[in-house]
Amino acid sequence: MKEFLVYTALRVLLFIGMVGLVVGVWTLLDSDGQVNMIWPVVIAFALSGVASYFLLNRQRDAFARKVEERAARASAAFEERRAREDKE
């Protein structure tokens, strides 16, 4: 659970940072100084997705290992229950 929370929090922070960066650059480049928030959010979503692929690799791997361990334990428990039922 901890790995999930860490990975999710880092993804959210990365997205918020990208929104701030894109809005800041957009404001500097736009002569009106007005920003329609739809496009910066879409651009930030795409950029944060690509950035998280590279920057959050370690956290994603830790989360995947935890999920795999949990699935293996659940599968082993299921097989154990099934073997007990077969004996009866």
Secondary structure as the mmCIF struct_conf table of DSSP 4:
data_model
#
loop_
_struct_conf.conf_type_id
_struct_conf.id
_struct_conf.beg_label_comp_id
_struct_conf.beg_label_asym_id
_struct_conf.beg_label_seq_id
_struct_conf.end_label_comp_id
_struct_conf.end_label_asym_id
_struct_conf.end_label_seq_id
HELX_RH_AL_P HELX_RH_AL_P1 LYS A 2 LEU A 29
BEND BEND1 SER A 31 ASP A 32
TURN_TY1_P TURN_TY1_P1 MET A 37 MET A 37
HELX_RH_AL_P HELX_RH_AL_P2 ILE A 38 LEU A 55
TURN_TY1_P TURN_TY1_P2 LEU A 56 LEU A 56
HELX_RH_AL_P HELX_RH_AL_P3 ASN A 57 LYS A 87
#
